Amino acid sequence: MSPKSMRYAILFLLLVCCGFLVHISTKVDMLHDLYSVRFQSTVYDLNVSNKRTIRDWPKQKKSSNVNIATDKEESVANSSVPIPPNKYVGLIKKGNADELKGLNFDFLPISRATDIGNVNKSSKKLLTFVDTSCGACKRFHKKISTLNSLGIDVMLAPYPRSGINSRVGKLMLSAWCTNDKQKKLIRVNKAFKGHLIANACEDQNLIADFNKFAKFGEMYLNKTTPVSFTDNGVIVMANLDSEDFLAAFKFGEEMSMYVRNTTK
């Protein structure tokens, strides 16, 4: 091979290598973006008064001089940050929590633990964003009675991933478009089973509430359903087993206790 041909061959190989590296870098960036979007919830401060975040806690914990309150409690200086039960569970980002607080939860249908006889159980509350055409959401819907039996109230928030003006969006609006909570729950159940016929919604207040929940999904949930939020600051990014939801609530309790101990 002549020197000129050799130079062209080397240049060609360099171009191929550069293209491969750009391709790999793009893939890494895409994965990083996906991770950031789906798990951006990991810095929520659980409304502690001094507004510390998880990222601040390890540093501040090392300099803490807080002593144990009783001999049953472990010293904060020796304690560790609670670990989520699995990779689909994390803490709600404070900004997301603030947005959620601005939504009208009275608009949502709710399956209560007390509805199946668990009157004496201390109820936990789970807010779940769903799309009635989503397979994972349909499987989640089937386990709501099991969650109720574990003492968990389940509220269903509408998030048609294809948009509020899509066929699914219009069907879901029809299901959520009533002020009668029991009737709304029945219609949502029918929508999940494919037994509901879409009708026009004329109530502007109900339309506005529906759109606000759908907009929250568009802004924060990255076309992912079901996504659940516990009433103690935890997000669950998938349709998990019922016991995993209990573990998510326990994680929230442990994190709340950790925050209280580190802010004394």
N, C-alpha and C positions, 0 to 999 in steps of 0.2 A: 504494500500500500504506500502510495506517495505521501510525502509530508503534508501536501495540501489536503488530500483525502483524509489523512489522519486528523487534521484540524477540524474538518467538517464533521467527522464521526464523533469527536470529543464534544464539539458544540451541540450536536444533536442529543447526545447522552445527557449533557447538562440541562438542556431544555426539558427533556423528559423527566429528569429528577426534580426540577423546579416545579413542573406541573403536578407531579405526585405530591410534593410537599405542600403545595397550595391546596390540593384536594383534601389532604389529611387535616391541614389547619382549619379548613372550612368546616369539616365534619366535627372537629373538636369544638369549634365555636358554636355550632348548632346544638351540640349536646350540652355545652355550658349554658346556652340560652334557655334550653328546655329545662335544665336543672334549676336555673335561677327563677324561671317563671313558676314552675310547679312546686318548688320548695322555698319560695321567697318568704314563707311564713316563719322562718326559724329565728326571728329576732323580735318577737312580741314580748312586751314587758309586763303583761298581765295586770296593767293599770296600777302598778306600784307607785307610791306617792313621789318618789324621787326620780322616776322615769329612767331607771337603769334598764339596759337590755342584756340579753344573754351574753353577748360579746363582751360586755363590761364585767360580768360577774366573776369569771375566774381571776381577773386581775385584782378586783376589789376584795375578793375572798381572801387572797393571800395576805393582804394588809389588814384584814379584819381582826379586831381584838374582842369580838363578841364571845362571851362565855355561855356554856350550856345553861338552860333554864332549870332543868331537872336532870337527875341521873339517868332518866330513860331516854333523853335526847342526846344525839351525837353532836359533838362540837362542830360548829359551822366551819371552823378552820380545817377540820378533817373531813368534812362532807364533800360530796361530789354532785355535779349537776345531774339531775335525773335523766335517764336515757330513754328515748322513745321506744315503744315496744317493737316497731318495725319501720322499714324505710318509707312507708306510706303515711306515717303519722308524724306531725310536727306541731309547732306552736303558731297560732294565728299572728300574722304581722299586724302591728298596732294600727296602721293605716287602714287595713282591711276591716279590722274590728270596728273602727270608727265609722266606716261606710255602712257596715251591717247594722249598727245602732240606729242609723237614719232610715231604715226600712220599716214598713208597717207589717209586723208579724201577725197582727190580727187578720190580715188578708189570707193567711195560709191555712190549708186544711191540716188537721193534727190528729194523729192516732195516739190516744193516751193509754198509759199503762193501766190506769183505773178502769178503762173501758172493758178490760177482760178480767176484772175481779181483783186486781192487785191494789186495792184501796189503801192497804197499810204499808205499801212499799214507798220508800223515799224516792221520788221520781227524778230522773235525770232528763235533760232536754237535748235533743239532737235536731239540728237544722240541716236538711239535705237538699242540695240543688240537683234537680233531675231533668232529664229529657225523656218523654214518654216513648220515644222511638228507639231509645238506647238499650241495647241488650243487657249491659251491666246494670242499668237502672231498673229494668224489669226484674232481674234477679234480686236486686236490693229490695224492690217493692214486695216480693214474695216473703222476705224475712222480717218485715215490719212487725208482724204479730209476735215473732220470736223476740224481737227487741223489746216490744211492749211487755212480754212476760218476764223480761229481765229488769223491769222497772224503768224503761226508757221511753219517754214521749218522743214521737217523731213528727216533725213538721216538714212538709214538702214544698220547696220553693221552685218555681218554674224557670228553667233555662233551656229554651229551644236552641240547640247549638247551630242549627241552620238559619236562625234569625227569626224575629218576631213576625215577619211578613211571609215566611215560608208556610207550606202546607201544615207542617208539624206545629209551627208557631201559632197558626190560627186555630188548630185543633186544641192545643193546650190552653189558649186564651178562652176558648169556649168552655173548657172543663173548669177553669178557675173563676169563671165569670158568674158568680152568685154570692150573695151575702149570707146565705144559709150555710153554716159550717158543715153540717151533716150532709147536706145535698152536695156540697162541693167535694167532700171526701168521696162520696159515691161516684160522682162524675169523673174525678181523677182516677179512681180505681178502674172505671170502665175504659178510660183513655189508655191505661197501661195494658188492658186486655184487648184493645182494638175494637171495643164495642160502642164507642162514642162517635156520634155524627156531629161535625162542626157546625155551630150556629153562630151568627153574628152577635158580638157583644156590644150592647148599647150604653152600658154604664161607664161613663168617662172616668169616674174615680177608680173603679176596678181595673180599667184599662191602664190607668196611670200606675197603679200599684204593680200590676203584672209587668209592665215595661221596666220599672225600676229594678225588680229582681232580675229580669232578663239582662238588663244593662250591666248590673253587677257581675253577672256571669261572663258577659262579653269582655269586660274590663280586666277581670282578675283570674278567671278559671281556665283560660286557654283552651276552650272547646273540650274540656274534660268533665265528664259526669260518670257516676255520681260523685259529688264532693260534699262532705259533711263537716259541720262545725258543732262542737260540743259547747255547753253553756259554761264550761270552765277553761276556755281558751285554747282548745286543741282542734286541729284540722286533720281530717282523714281523707286522703286523696284517691280512694278506690272503694270498690264493693268488697269489704272484708268479711270474715266470719263474725258471727254475733259476739263471740268471746273477745275478738280483737277490738270491737267497739267498747266493750267493758274495759279492756286494757287501756284504751285511749283515754277514757274518763279517769282511770286510776293514775295515768301519767299526768293528767291535768291537775289532779289533787296533789300529787307529789311535787309538781312544779310550783303550785301555789304555796305549799308548805315551805319549800325551799326559799321562795321569794320572801315570805314572812320572816323566816329565820335570818336571812341575810340583810334585812332592812331594819332589824331591831336596833 
